[in-house]
Amino acid sequence: MKQYNKLALLFLLTNFYFLSCGVGSIGLKARIHDSSSLEITFAAIPGGTFQMGDEVGDLWDGCRPVHKVTVSGFKMGVYEVTNAQYAAYLNSALASGEIEMKSGDVYGKTGEWSGERYIDIGYDYGSGNKCWIDYSSGRFTVTGGKEYWPVVAVSWYGAKSFALYYGLDLPTEAEWEYAARGGKQYSYGTDNGAIDSTRVNYDMYIGSPTPVGAYPANPFGLYDMSGNVWEWCLDWYGSYLGKNVKNPTGAQSGTVRIIRDGTWDNKAFKCRVAYRGRFLPKDGDYGLGFRVVRRH
C-alpha cells in the first residue's frame, strides 16, 4: 500500500493535461475554468471493443445480457476526485457566484442545476465516515489528514457540475466499464483482475475509504476501479438492449443515475466491474464519489 506522503509527491510531480486542447464531450457548458491547480492526473485510454455486462449468477439481471460495445479513445482521471480538489472547486465556484450555501449545504445557484444540492456538508454516517469538507467564514476547508481521501456525499449534480466547470465530464458507464477492465476483460478493476484485501478496499477490511491510489493500479494505470467508493457515471439507468453498440450513452431519460465500482463496505460481487449500481441524482451518500474524463 502506498504511503500518503508518496501520493502527495506524485501529485506534485506529475505532468498534467491542460484545457487548451479541444474537448469533444457530452453537454459541456461554454464557460471553462482553469483546472491546472487541481493537479488532476489523466491516463490515456485507447479505443477498443469489449464484452459489456456479466452473466455471473450472483449479479442481478441489470448486468445482462452481455453484449459487444466499442468505445472511442478518451482520457480518464487516474484517481477518484479528492476532498482537496472538490473543496478547491467549491471555493472557486462560490467566488464566481455559481454556487451558494443554503441551510448548511451547497446548492447550484446558476445554470442548468440551479437549486439542486451539490454536496451534503455535515453528512455523518458514523464511525468516522462523513463528509470531510467544512464551511466557515465564507470558505471551504478539508479536515486535516483527509485531503487525499475521495470526496463523498456528493450528488450527481455536484459531480457533473465539477466536471463541466473545468471542461471535463463524467464517464459513460460503457467508458467506465471498458477502462476498469484494463483492456483485458478483467472481472475486477485491479492489477490482475482478481480481488483480495491487498488489491481492493472492500468488505469492511478497512471500515472507511482510503486515500486515493493506496492499492495497485489496473493495466490502464487507474486506481480504485473496484472498491473504495462508488463513482457516478453520466448515464441514466436503463436496461441493456442486447445488441452491438458504439459509444452508448445510456437511456435518454430516467429517475436514477448509474454508479459503478462498489465501496469499502460492499461484498466482492458489487465490486465486479460489470455490476450496475443506481442512485437518485439528487442524493449523496457515505460511499458516493466520482472521477472525471476528458474526451478527444
C-alpha positions as CSV (number, residue, x, y, z in Angstrom):
1,M,0.0,0.0,0.0
2,K,1.4,3.4,-0.9
3,Q,2.2,5.9,1.7
4,Y,0.3,9.1,2.0
5,N,3.3,11.3,1.5
6,K,4.4,9.4,-1.6
7,L,1.0,10.0,-3.1
8,A,1.2,13.7,-2.4
9,L,4.6,13.9,-4.0
10,L,3.2,12.0,-7.0
11,F,0.5,14.6,-7.4
12,L,3.1,17.4,-7.3
13,L,5.5,15.9,-9.9
14,T,3.1,14.6,-12.5
15,N,2.7,16.4,-15.8
16,F,-0.9,17.3,-16.4
17,Y,-3.1,17.8,-19.4
18,F,-4.4,21.4,-19.8
19,L,-7.6,22.7,-21.1
20,S,-6.1,24.4,-24.2
21,C,-6.9,21.1,-26.0
22,G,-10.4,20.8,-27.5
23,V,-12.9,18.8,-25.5
24,G,-15.3,16.7,-27.5
25,S,-17.8,15.9,-24.7
26,I,-21.4,15.5,-23.9
27,G,-23.4,18.5,-22.8
28,L,-20.5,20.7,-21.8
29,K,-21.1,24.3,-20.7
30,A,-19.4,27.1,-22.7
31,R,-17.5,28.6,-19.8
32,I,-14.4,26.6,-18.8
33,H,-12.2,27.3,-15.8
34,D,-8.5,26.5,-15.4
35,S,-8.1,23.1,-13.7
36,S,-4.3,23.1,-13.6
37,S,-4.1,23.9,-9.9
38,L,-6.2,20.8,-9.1
39,E,-3.5,18.5,-10.3
40,I,-5.8,16.1,-12.0
41,T,-3.8,13.3,-13.5
42,F,-5.1,11.6,-16.6
43,A,-4.4,8.2,-18.2
44,A,-4.9,7.8,-22.0
45,I,-7.4,5.0,-22.6
46,P,-7.2,3.7,-26.1
47,G,-10.3,3.0,-28.1
48,G,-11.4,-0.6,-28.4
49,T,-14.2,-3.2,-28.2
50,F,-15.1,-5.4,-25.3
51,Q,-17.9,-7.5,-23.9
52,M,-20.0,-5.4,-21.6
53,G,-22.1,-7.0,-18.8
54,D,-21.8,-10.2,-16.8
55,E,-23.7,-13.5,-16.6
56,V,-22.4,-14.5,-13.2
57,G,-25.2,-15.9,-11.1
58,D,-24.9,-13.6,-8.1
59,L,-25.2,-10.4,-10.2
60,W,-28.7,-9.0,-10.7
61,D,-30.4,-9.1,-14.1
62,G,-29.5,-5.4,-14.8
63,C,-26.0,-6.6,-15.8
64,R,-27.4,-8.8,-18.6
65,P,-27.3,-9.6,-21.5
66,V,-23.6,-9.5,-22.2
67,H,-23.1,-7.5,-25.5
68,K,-20.4,-6.1,-27.6
69,V,-19.5,-2.4,-27.1
70,T,-17.0,-0.3,-28.9
71,V,-15.7,2.9,-27.3
72,S,-13.5,5.7,-28.8
73,G,-10.3,6.7,-27.0
74,F,-10.5,9.1,-24.2
75,K,-8.6,10.2,-21.1
76,M,-9.7,9.2,-17.6
77,G,-8.7,10.5,-14.2
78,V,-6.2,8.2,-12.6
79,Y,-7.7,8.8,-9.2
80,E,-11.1,9.5,-7.7
81,V,-11.6,13.2,-7.1
82,T,-10.4,14.1,-3.7
83,N,-11.7,16.2,-0.9
84,A,-8.9,18.8,-1.5
85,Q,-9.8,19.0,-5.2
86,Y,-13.5,19.3,-4.5
87,A,-13.0,22.0,-1.8
88,A,-10.9,24.0,-4.3
89,Y,-13.7,23.8,-6.8
90,L,-16.3,24.9,-4.2
91,N,-14.2,27.9,-3.3
92,S,-13.8,28.9,-6.9
93,A,-17.4,28.3,-7.8
94,L,-18.5,30.3,-4.7
95,A,-16.3,33.2,-5.7
96,S,-17.7,33.2,-9.2
97,G,-21.3,33.1,-8.0
98,E,-22.2,29.6,-9.4
99,I,-23.0,28.0,-6.1
100,E,-24.4,29.1,-2.7
101,M,-24.8,27.9,0.8
102,K,-28.4,27.2,1.9
103,S,-29.4,25.5,5.1
104,G,-25.8,24.4,5.7
105,D,-25.4,22.7,2.3
106,V,-24.1,23.6,-1.1
107,Y,-26.6,24.3,-3.9
108,G,-26.3,25.3,-7.5
109,K,-27.1,29.0,-8.0
110,T,-26.8,29.4,-11.7
111,G,-27.1,27.2,-14.8
112,E,-29.0,24.0,-15.5
113,W,-29.0,22.7,-12.0
114,S,-29.8,25.8,-10.1
115,G,-31.4,24.9,-6.8
116,E,-30.0,21.3,-6.8
117,R,-27.9,20.2,-3.9
118,Y,-24.3,19.5,-4.8
119,I,-22.8,18.1,-1.6
120,D,-24.2,17.3,1.8
121,I,-21.9,19.3,4.1
122,G,-22.1,17.7,7.5
123,Y,-23.1,14.3,6.3
124,D,-22.1,11.8,9.0
125,Y,-22.5,8.1,8.6
126,G,-20.8,7.3,11.9
127,S,-17.6,5.5,12.7
128,G,-15.5,8.2,11.1
129,N,-17.4,8.1,7.8
130,K,-18.6,11.6,6.9
131,C,-18.2,14.5,4.6
132,W,-14.8,15.9,5.5
133,I,-15.3,19.2,3.8
134,D,-16.3,22.1,6.1
135,Y,-17.6,25.6,5.5
136,S,-16.8,28.5,7.8
137,S,-16.3,32.2,7.4
138,G,-17.0,32.1,3.7
139,R,-14.5,29.4,2.9
140,F,-14.5,25.6,2.3
141,T,-11.7,23.6,4.0
142,V,-10.9,19.9,4.5
143,T,-10.3,18.2,7.8
144,G,-6.6,17.7,8.3
145,G,-5.4,14.3,7.1
146,K,-8.4,13.7,4.8
147,E,-7.2,15.8,1.9
148,Y,-6.4,12.8,-0.4
149,W,-9.5,10.8,0.6
150,P,-12.1,10.6,-2.1
151,V,-14.8,13.2,-1.8
152,V,-18.1,11.6,-0.7
153,A,-21.7,12.8,0.0
154,V,-21.7,14.5,-3.4
155,S,-24.8,14.2,-5.6
156,W,-24.7,13.5,-9.4
157,Y,-25.4,17.2,-9.9
158,G,-22.4,18.1,-7.8
159,A,-20.1,15.7,-9.6
160,K,-21.3,16.7,-13.1
161,S,-21.0,20.4,-12.2
162,F,-17.4,19.9,-11.0
163,A,-16.6,18.2,-14.3
164,L,-18.2,20.8,-16.5
165,Y,-16.7,23.7,-14.6
166,Y,-13.3,22.5,-15.8
167,G,-14.3,21.4,-19.3
168,L,-14.4,17.8,-18.4
169,D,-17.2,15.2,-18.0
170,L,-18.3,12.1,-16.1
171,P,-17.6,8.8,-17.8
172,T,-20.4,7.0,-19.6
173,E,-20.9,3.6,-17.9
174,A,-19.5,2.0,-21.1
175,E,-16.4,4.1,-20.9
176,W,-16.1,3.3,-17.2
177,E,-16.5,-0.5,-17.6
178,Y,-14.1,-0.6,-20.5
179,A,-11.5,1.3,-18.6
180,A,-12.0,-0.7,-15.4
181,R,-11.4,-4.0,-17.3
182,G,-8.0,-2.7,-18.2
183,G,-8.1,-3.8,-21.9
184,K,-8.1,-7.4,-20.7
185,Q,-11.7,-8.2,-20.0
186,Y,-10.9,-8.4,-16.3
187,S,-13.8,-9.1,-13.8
188,Y,-12.3,-6.7,-11.2
189,G,-10.6,-3.4,-11.8
190,T,-7.3,-4.5,-10.2
191,D,-3.8,-5.1,-11.4
192,N,-4.5,-8.8,-12.3
193,G,-8.3,-8.9,-12.4
194,A,-8.6,-10.7,-9.0
195,I,-9.9,-9.3,-5.7
196,D,-8.5,-9.6,-2.2
197,S,-7.7,-7.3,0.7
198,T,-4.3,-6.4,-0.8
199,R,-5.8,-5.1,-4.0
200,V,-9.2,-3.6,-3.1
201,N,-10.7,-1.7,-0.2
202,Y,-13.9,-3.6,0.3
203,D,-15.9,-5.9,2.6
204,M,-15.1,-3.8,5.8
205,Y,-11.4,-4.8,5.8
206,I,-10.6,-1.1,6.5
207,G,-14.0,0.2,7.5
208,S,-13.7,3.6,5.7
209,P,-12.4,5.0,2.4
210,T,-8.6,5.1,2.0
211,P,-6.6,7.8,0.3
212,V,-6.8,7.5,-3.5
213,G,-4.2,5.4,-5.1
214,A,-3.5,3.3,-2.0
215,Y,-3.9,0.0,-3.9
216,P,-2.2,-1.3,-7.1
217,A,-3.4,0.2,-10.4
218,N,-5.1,-1.7,-13.1
219,P,-3.4,-2.3,-16.5
220,F,-4.5,1.2,-17.8
221,G,-2.9,2.8,-14.7
222,L,-6.2,3.6,-13.0
223,Y,-6.5,3.3,-9.2
224,D,-9.5,2.1,-7.1
225,M,-11.6,0.9,-10.1
226,S,-13.0,-1.7,-7.6
227,G,-13.9,-0.7,-4.1
228,N,-13.1,2.4,-2.0
229,V,-16.2,4.5,-3.1
230,W,-18.9,4.2,-5.7
231,E,-18.4,6.5,-8.7
232,W,-21.1,8.5,-10.6
233,C,-21.4,7.8,-14.3
234,L,-23.1,10.1,-16.9
235,D,-25.9,7.7,-17.8
236,W,-29.5,7.3,-16.7
237,Y,-30.1,3.7,-15.7
238,G,-31.8,1.7,-18.4
239,S,-31.9,-2.0,-19.5
240,Y,-29.3,-3.2,-21.9
241,L,-30.6,-3.6,-25.4
242,G,-28.5,-6.7,-26.1
243,K,-27.1,-5.6,-29.4
244,N,-23.7,-4.4,-30.6
245,V,-23.3,-0.6,-30.0
246,K,-20.7,2.1,-30.3
247,N,-20.2,4.8,-27.7
248,P,-23.5,4.3,-25.9
249,T,-24.7,7.0,-23.6
250,G,-27.5,5.0,-21.8
251,A,-31.2,5.7,-21.5
252,Q,-32.4,9.1,-22.8
253,S,-34.3,9.7,-19.5
254,G,-35.0,8.1,-16.2
255,T,-35.2,8.5,-12.4
256,V,-31.8,7.1,-11.3
257,R,-28.3,7.5,-12.5
258,I,-25.7,4.8,-12.8
259,I,-23.0,4.3,-10.2
260,R,-20.1,1.9,-10.6
261,D,-17.2,0.4,-8.5
262,G,-18.6,-0.8,-5.2
263,T,-17.5,0.7,-1.9
264,W,-15.3,-0.1,1.1
265,D,-18.1,-2.0,2.9
266,N,-19.5,-4.0,-0.1
267,K,-19.1,-7.7,-0.7
268,A,-17.0,-8.7,-3.7
269,F,-19.8,-9.2,-6.2
270,K,-20.7,-5.5,-6.0
271,C,-17.1,-4.6,-6.8
272,R,-17.2,-6.5,-10.1
273,V,-16.7,-4.1,-13.0
274,A,-19.9,-5.2,-14.6
275,Y,-22.1,-4.5,-11.5
276,R,-24.6,-1.6,-12.1
277,G,-25.5,0.4,-9.1
278,R,-28.0,3.2,-9.3
279,F,-28.9,6.2,-7.2
280,L,-31.2,9.2,-7.3
281,P,-29.1,12.1,-8.8
282,K,-30.1,14.5,-6.0
283,D,-28.8,12.3,-3.2
284,G,-25.4,12.0,-1.7
285,D,-24.1,9.1,0.4
286,Y,-21.2,8.0,2.6
287,G,-19.8,5.9,-0.3
288,L,-20.6,8.1,-3.3
289,G,-17.8,9.8,-5.1
290,F,-16.7,10.2,-8.7
291,R,-13.8,10.6,-11.2
292,V,-13.7,12.6,-14.4
293,V,-12.9,12.0,-18.1
294,R,-11.7,14.1,-21.0
295,R,-12.7,13.2,-24.5
296,H,-10.8,13.9,-27.6
